[in-house]
Amino acid sequence: MTNTSFDVALFGEAMLLLVADQPGPIENATAFHKRTAGAETNVAIGLSRLGLKVGWASRLGTDSMGRALLATMQGEGIDCSHVTTDATQRTGFQFKGRVTDGSDPPVEYHRKGSAASQMGPADIDEAWLRSARHLHATGVFAAISSTSLQAAIKSMEVMRQAGRTISFDPNLRPTLWASTEVMRNAINDLAARADWVLPGMEEGLLLTGESTPEGIAHFYRQRGAKLVVVKLGAEGAYYDSDVAGTGRVEGFPVKEIVDTVGAGDGFAAGVVSALLEGRSVPDAVRRGAWIGARAVQVLGDTEGLPTRAQLEEARL
């Protein structure tokens, strides 16, 4: 295997996130807090804070939102050398409401036709991609356009041919797909190209028709996954692995659920980072569950993502 220069590569859309300052319908909010959003960027930030070398490829407009997002990612120590900025295209953004009952907050996307949705297979720099040890992919980048889906497929093909590991989080966004059937077929095709698959319980039911963690894991293991971790929310997670067999990891206690968005991305950052460090599957899943629990106790998508020092303090 050729030498690699960084740990994890990710492709995906970053959006400016505007979070309402008070609970209730988004239209009634009069002030918003500005943050970043994006499944892949959440994971990239999580991995970088844990000390991994991370490269993120995307496309942004040159508008104020694009400038803010690029500066934030660079400030997190992420390699943004493959982020293209284009003055003719717009950066995506989203509004998120506030909730006080622990439910999923209302989210309103403004990403159709965004700069990132214009990405395609030609945006895959194969040499740069192969210089990473690992690719983390999600179903979000694949969903934003037909060309981004082809880019996602190509990125996974390149890494598989290079003998690198690939993780995949379905991260379903049904409103971005033409139909549930189209989504199911595309997501399961992508999952079959990955080594480590990280579905949630509800996602797994929709994608596989299986109603148990064991059934969902078996579905993807039959299709080639070396490891499947099924996220079970407060109950922790179930895993099925080549090297560690099957098992469950308990969830971590949460004082108050503030915002559930980003918990799965934090979970992925925990699992992927630990596996790349050579930790055992149960240890990796435990780290993921801990970071996921931290993520639901804060307002934004990334505030709960720990540093390496915080991880070591928690002995995870």
Residue, then its C-alpha position, 0 to 999 in steps of 0.5 A: m500500500t502506498n504511503t498516505s498523507f492524511d487520515v480521513a477524506l470527506f466530500g459534502e455540502a456545508m451550509l450556514l445554519l441559522v438557529a432560532d433564539q426562542p422555541g416555537p415556529i420558525e416564522n415567529a423567531t425574530a433573531f437567529h444564532k449563526r452556526t455551521a451545518g452539514a453531515e460530512t462537515n460535522v464529522a470532519i470537525g469531530l475527527s479533527r478535534l480528536g487530532l486526526k488529519v482530515g481533508w474536506a472537498s466541497r464547493l461554495g459560493t464566494d458570498s458571505m456565507g461561503r466565506a464564513l463556512l470556509a473560515t470555520m473549517q480552516g479554523e478547525g484545522i481541516d485541509c480545505s485545499h479541495v474546496t472550490t469557491d465559485a462566484t457564480q454559485r450560491t452557498g446553501f443555508q438552513f433555518k432550525g427551530r428551537v424545541t424544549d421537549g427533546s423532540d427533533p427540531p423543525v428544519e427548513y433547508h435552502r440548498k436546491g441548486s447550491a454550489a455543492s449540488q453542482m459537484g460531480p465525478a470530475d470533482i474527484d481528485e483521485a491522487w488526493l483522495r488516495s492519499a487518505r487512509h479512510l473515506h467517510a461518506t454519508g447519504v446526504f451528499a449523494a442525495i443533493s443532486s444526480t451528479s453528486l450521487q455519481a461523485a459519491i459512487k466514484s469516491m467509494e470506487v477509488m478508495r475500494q480499488a486503492g485498498r482503503t477503508i470506507s465508512f458510510d452513514p445513511n443519514l437519510r434525507p427523504t425530501l431530497w430524493a425522488s421517492t422512497e424507493v429511489m432513496r432505498n435503492a441508492i443508499n443500499d447500493l452505497a452501503a454495499r460499497a462500504d466496510w463500516v455501515l452506521p445506520g440508525m434504527e428507524e433508518g434501518l427499518l425503512l432501508t431493510g424492512e427489518s425491525t430489529p438491530e440484529g436483522i438490520a445488521h445482518f442485512y448489510r453484513q450479507r452485502g459485504a460490510k465488515l462491521v455494522v453498528v446500529k444506533l439505538g438512541a438512548e439505549g446505545a448501539y448494537y454491533d455485528s463485526d467480522v473481528a468482534g462478533t455481535g454485542r451491545v453498548e449501553g447509552f450514556p446518561v443525558k441530563e437534558i436533550v437540547d437538540t438531537v441534530g448532529a448526534g449521529d455525526g458525533f457518533a460516527a466521528g467517535v467510531v471512525s476515530a477509534l477504529l483508525e486508532g486500532r481500538s476494539v469494536p466495543d471501545a469504538v462504539r462506546r466512544g461513539a455513544w459518548i460523543g453522541a450523548r454529548a451532542v444532544q445536550v447542546l444547541g448547535d451541530t458541533e458544540g458538543l464535539p470533544t477535543r482530544a484532551q476531553l476524550e482522554e479525560a473521559r478515558l475513551 
